[in-house]
């Protein structure tokens, strides 16, 4: 009888603790900085600054073609505006990877991918309900030759660093 009570108590503790650990709480905040197309800083209601990486995507890095356009598109969509942030994960540097909803309820990641200014990052885009729509938007952007898909196929950030021949093979803009 005592073992049964202990087991039930443990199950109740797990039922309460696991959801809290699995999904960090959604929050809202004011976007106060845009580092690049897929990295923003949000000021929470309690004045905490949180650097957010957009979950599941990657944008061109500084010096690459379309870097400034991706950054400007993110800025136009969210800078100085309140957004809703749904944390998904924490990366190895301790930064929060999250889905960011812009005013009107759309995902900033979807907006960037739709405009051809971001790739879906397969290694980190693992949640199918979020990633499948992103992949469809990326495919449509390619077919419609939007943004970085308008010319020669761009090389994603995770690939260009390991290409033989270095940066000449990447389409990297001259700085």
C-alpha positions in Angstrom: 0.0 0.0 0.0 2.8 2.4 0.9 4.7 1.6 -2.3 1.5 2.4 -4.3 1.2 5.8 -2.6 4.8 6.6 -3.4 4.3 5.6 -7.0 1.2 7.7 -7.4 2.9 10.7 -5.7 5.9 10.3 -8.2 3.5 10.1 -11.2 1.7 13.2 -10.0 5.0 15.1 -9.6 6.1 14.0 -13.1 2.7 15.0 -14.6 3.2 18.5 -13.2 6.9 18.9 -13.8 7.4 17.4 -17.3 5.1 19.9 -19.2 6.8 22.8 -17.5 10.2 21.5 -18.6 9.2 20.5 -22.1 7.7 23.8 -23.3 9.0 27.1 -21.9 6.3 29.7 -21.5 5.3 31.9 -24.3 5.8 35.6 -23.7 5.4 38.9 -25.3 7.9 41.7 -25.6 9.2 44.7 -27.5 11.8 44.1 -30.2 14.7 46.5 -29.5 17.4 45.2 -31.8 17.9 43.3 -35.0 21.3 41.6 -35.3 20.6 40.0 -38.6 17.7 38.5 -40.5 17.2 35.6 -38.0 18.4 37.1 -34.7 16.5 39.7 -32.7 16.6 41.1 -29.2 13.3 41.3 -27.3 12.7 43.3 -24.1 10.3 41.6 -21.8 7.8 43.2 -19.5 10.2 42.8 -16.6 12.9 44.6 -18.6 15.0 41.5 -19.4 16.7 41.5 -22.8 16.5 38.1 -24.5 18.4 37.4 -27.7 16.2 35.2 -30.0 17.2 33.0 -32.9 14.4 32.3 -35.2 13.6 28.6 -34.9 14.3 26.4 -37.8 15.7 28.9 -40.3 18.9 30.6 -41.2 19.4 33.9 -43.2 22.4 35.0 -45.2 25.3 36.2 -42.9 26.9 39.6 -43.0 28.8 40.1 -46.3 26.6 37.6 -48.2 24.3 38.6 -50.9 20.8 39.3 -49.4 22.1 39.8 -45.9 21.1 43.4 -45.6 17.7 42.7 -47.3 17.0 39.9 -44.8 17.9 42.1 -41.9 15.9 45.0 -43.3 12.8 42.8 -43.8 13.0 41.6 -40.2 13.4 45.1 -39.0 10.4 46.4 -41.0 8.3 43.6 -39.7 9.2 43.7 -36.0 11.6 46.5 -34.9 9.9 48.7 -32.2 6.9 46.4 -32.2 5.5 44.0 -29.6 5.8 40.3 -30.6 4.8 37.0 -29.2 7.7 34.6 -28.6 7.2 30.8 -28.3 10.6 29.4 -27.1 11.4 26.0 -28.7 14.9 25.3 -27.6 18.2 26.7 -26.3 21.2 26.5 -28.5 24.8 25.6 -27.4 25.5 29.3 -26.8 22.6 29.6 -24.4 20.5 31.6 -26.9 16.8 31.0 -27.2 15.5 29.5 -30.4 11.9 30.5 -30.8 9.0 31.1 -33.2 8.3 34.8 -33.2 4.8 36.0 -34.1 4.6 39.4 -35.7 1.7 41.8 -35.2 -1.2 40.1 -37.0 -0.3 36.7 -35.8 2.0 35.5 -38.6 5.4 33.9 -38.0 8.5 36.0 -38.8 10.3 32.9 -40.0 7.5 32.1 -42.5 7.6 35.8 -43.7 11.4 35.6 -44.3 11.2 32.2 -46.0 8.2 33.3 -48.2 10.3 36.3 -49.4 13.2 34.1 -50.3 15.4 35.6 -47.6 15.9 32.5 -45.4 16.5 28.8 -45.7 14.9 26.1 -43.7 17.7 24.7 -41.5 17.0 20.9 -41.5 19.5 20.1 -38.7 17.6 22.3 -36.3 14.1 22.4 -37.8 12.8 19.2 -36.3 9.2 20.0 -35.2 7.2 18.9 -38.1 4.1 21.1 -37.5 6.4 24.1 -37.8 8.9 22.9 -40.3 6.6 21.4 -43.0 5.0 24.7 -43.8 8.4 26.4 -43.8 9.7 23.8 -46.4 6.6 24.4 -48.6 7.2 28.2 -48.5 10.9 27.7 -49.3 9.9 25.5 -52.3 7.5 28.1 -53.5 10.1 30.9 -53.1 12.5 28.9 -55.2 10.0 28.2 -57.9 9.0 31.9 -58.0 12.6 33.0 -57.9 12.1 35.3 -54.9 14.9 36.9 -53.0 18.1 34.9 -53.0 16.5 32.3 -55.3 16.4 34.8 -58.2 19.8 33.9 -59.6 22.3 31.1 -59.1 21.3 28.9 -56.1 22.7 30.3 -52.9 24.8 28.2 -50.6 23.4 28.0 -47.1 25.6 29.3 -44.2 26.2 25.8 -42.8 27.6 24.6 -46.2 29.7 27.5 -47.5 32.3 27.3 -44.7 33.2 23.8 -45.7 33.3 24.2 -49.5 36.6 23.5 -51.2 38.0 26.6 -52.8 36.7 28.8 -50.0 34.5 31.8 -50.5 34.8 32.0 -54.3 32.2 29.2 -54.6 29.7 30.9 -52.3 28.3 33.8 -54.1 29.5 36.0 -51.3 29.2 39.7 -51.9 32.3 41.8 -52.0 32.5 44.0 -48.9 
